[in-house]
Amino acid sequence: MPQEFADLDEASAALFRAFGNALRLHRQFMVKRLGETDLHPGQAACLGVLAHRDGIAQRELAEALHIAAPTLSRMLQSMEKTGLVERRDDESDQRLSRVHVTAAGRDVAREMRAAMAGHIPAVVAALSREERVELARLLDKLSASISRSLDAGAATGGRADGADDRADGAAP
């Protein structure tokens, strides 16, 4: 067992390796496919959220993507320059900025969905319908656990266990 998994039981280590490998391969596919659209994966995820929640408050979008507000702001600036999104002040609360997908952004989102629609059947063909249902259920459960860890990390300044993992020990 690799050193980084020395404290894990064999089943947990095998799961972590398999999950990580699947994530890396999915990311490689997305980077390759997104290279054709000049998007990076974070922007694709942003368009994915906006496809279902157009007009979401910028703060809520950062939370949905599990990224810091300044990171989202830079991403949105880039996406605005390419005409994919636009930010507008909330009509009832000027403190809020809402993010909207443009027609060009909807076109790119449609292209991404089409690419995924062609990719997904080939990927899941190795699993029976029952295996796909069970894997989806288990991944949802794992995602909820990861989300809770991220939320706990945000509440403690970064790490879910509350420890400060910065080498300089600077204040958050």
C-alpha positions as CSV (number, residue, x, y, z in Angstrom):
1,M,0.0,0.0,0.0
2,P,1.4,3.4,-0.9
3,Q,2.7,5.5,2.1
4,E,-0.1,8.1,1.7
5,F,-2.6,5.4,2.5
6,A,-0.7,3.7,5.3
7,D,-3.4,4.6,7.9
8,L,-6.3,3.4,5.7
9,D,-7.8,0.0,5.6
10,E,-7.3,-1.7,2.2
11,A,-10.9,-1.2,1.0
12,S,-10.8,2.5,1.7
13,A,-7.4,2.9,0.0
14,A,-8.7,1.0,-3.0
15,L,-11.8,3.1,-3.2
16,F,-9.8,6.3,-2.9
17,R,-7.5,5.2,-5.7
18,A,-10.4,4.2,-8.0
19,F,-12.3,7.4,-7.3
20,G,-9.2,9.5,-7.9
21,N,-8.4,7.7,-11.1
22,A,-12.0,8.1,-12.4
23,L,-11.9,11.9,-11.5
24,R,-8.5,12.3,-13.3
25,L,-9.8,10.5,-16.4
26,H,-13.0,12.5,-16.4
27,R,-11.0,15.8,-16.1
28,Q,-8.8,14.7,-19.0
29,F,-11.9,14.1,-21.1
30,M,-13.4,17.5,-20.1
31,V,-10.1,19.4,-20.7
32,K,-9.8,17.8,-24.1
33,R,-13.5,18.5,-25.0
34,L,-13.4,22.0,-23.5
35,G,-10.3,22.8,-25.4
36,E,-12.5,23.0,-28.4
37,T,-14.6,25.7,-26.7
38,D,-11.8,27.7,-25.0
39,L,-13.3,27.0,-21.6
40,H,-11.6,25.6,-18.6
41,P,-13.4,23.1,-16.3
42,G,-14.3,25.7,-13.7
43,Q,-16.0,27.8,-16.3
44,A,-17.9,24.7,-17.6
45,A,-19.1,24.0,-14.1
46,C,-20.2,27.6,-13.7
47,L,-22.2,27.4,-16.9
48,G,-23.7,24.1,-15.7
49,V,-24.9,25.8,-12.5
50,L,-26.2,28.8,-14.4
51,A,-28.1,26.6,-16.9
52,H,-30.3,25.6,-14.0
53,R,-30.2,28.7,-11.9
54,D,-29.8,31.7,-14.2
55,G,-29.8,34.9,-12.3
56,I,-28.4,33.4,-9.2
57,A,-26.7,35.8,-6.8
58,Q,-22.9,35.8,-7.2
59,R,-22.4,34.8,-3.5
60,E,-24.7,31.8,-4.0
61,L,-22.9,30.8,-7.2
62,A,-19.5,30.8,-5.3
63,E,-21.1,28.6,-2.7
64,A,-22.6,26.2,-5.3
65,L,-19.2,25.9,-6.9
66,H,-17.3,25.6,-3.6
67,I,-14.9,28.4,-4.5
68,A,-13.9,31.6,-2.9
69,A,-15.7,34.8,-3.9
70,P,-12.5,36.4,-5.4
71,T,-11.9,33.3,-7.5
72,L,-15.4,33.4,-8.8
73,S,-15.0,37.1,-9.5
74,R,-11.9,36.5,-11.7
75,M,-13.7,33.7,-13.5
76,L,-16.7,35.8,-14.2
77,Q,-14.6,38.7,-15.5
78,S,-13.0,36.3,-18.0
79,M,-16.4,34.8,-19.0
80,E,-17.8,38.3,-19.4
81,K,-15.0,39.3,-21.7
82,T,-15.8,36.3,-23.9
83,G,-19.5,37.1,-23.8
84,L,-20.7,34.0,-21.9
85,V,-22.2,35.7,-18.9
86,E,-23.2,39.1,-17.6
87,R,-23.5,40.4,-14.1
88,R,-26.4,42.8,-13.1
89,D,-27.2,44.5,-9.9
90,D,-30.3,43.0,-8.2
91,E,-33.2,45.3,-8.7
92,S,-34.5,45.0,-5.2
93,D,-31.2,44.8,-3.4
94,Q,-28.3,46.8,-4.9
95,R,-25.8,45.0,-2.7
96,L,-26.4,41.8,-4.7
97,S,-24.9,41.1,-8.1
98,R,-26.8,38.5,-10.1
99,V,-25.1,36.3,-12.8
100,H,-27.0,35.7,-16.1
101,V,-26.0,33.4,-19.0
102,T,-25.9,35.2,-22.4
103,A,-27.2,33.7,-25.7
104,A,-23.5,32.8,-26.5
105,G,-23.2,31.1,-23.0
106,R,-26.4,29.1,-23.6
107,D,-24.9,28.0,-27.0
108,V,-21.7,26.8,-25.3
109,A,-23.6,25.1,-22.5
110,R,-25.7,23.3,-25.2
111,E,-22.5,22.2,-27.0
112,M,-21.1,20.9,-23.6
113,R,-24.3,18.9,-22.9
114,A,-24.2,17.4,-26.4
115,A,-20.6,16.4,-25.9
116,M,-21.4,14.8,-22.6
117,A,-24.5,13.1,-24.0
118,G,-22.2,11.4,-26.6
119,H,-19.6,10.5,-23.9
120,I,-21.8,9.2,-21.1
121,P,-23.4,6.1,-22.8
122,A,-19.9,4.8,-23.8
123,V,-18.6,5.2,-20.2
124,V,-21.5,3.6,-18.4
125,A,-22.0,0.8,-20.9
126,A,-19.7,-1.4,-18.8
127,L,-22.2,-1.3,-16.0
128,S,-25.6,-2.9,-15.7
129,R,-28.6,-0.7,-15.1
130,E,-28.7,-1.9,-11.4
131,E,-25.0,-1.2,-11.0
132,R,-25.4,2.4,-12.4
133,V,-28.3,3.0,-10.0
134,E,-26.2,1.7,-7.1
135,L,-23.1,3.6,-8.1
136,A,-25.1,6.8,-8.4
137,R,-26.5,6.3,-5.0
138,L,-23.1,5.6,-3.5
139,L,-21.5,8.6,-5.2
140,D,-24.3,10.9,-4.0
141,K,-23.6,9.7,-0.5
142,L,-19.8,10.3,-1.0
143,S,-20.5,13.7,-2.5
144,A,-22.6,14.7,0.5
145,S,-19.8,13.6,2.8
146,I,-17.2,15.6,0.8
147,S,-19.6,18.6,0.8
148,R,-19.9,18.5,4.6
149,S,-16.1,18.4,4.8
150,L,-15.8,21.4,2.6
151,D,-18.5,23.3,4.6
152,A,-16.7,22.4,7.8
153,G,-13.4,23.6,6.3
154,A,-14.9,26.9,5.3
155,A,-16.1,27.4,8.9
156,T,-12.7,26.6,10.3
157,G,-10.6,28.7,7.8
158,G,-9.8,25.9,5.4
159,R,-9.4,22.5,6.9
160,A,-12.3,20.3,7.9
161,D,-10.4,19.4,11.1
162,G,-9.8,23.1,12.0
163,A,-6.0,22.8,11.8
164,D,-3.9,25.4,10.1
165,D,-2.0,23.7,7.3
166,R,-0.1,26.8,6.1
167,A,3.7,26.5,6.5
168,D,4.0,30.1,7.8
169,G,1.2,29.8,10.4
170,A,-0.1,33.2,9.3
171,A,-3.6,34.2,10.5
172,P,-6.4,33.4,8.1
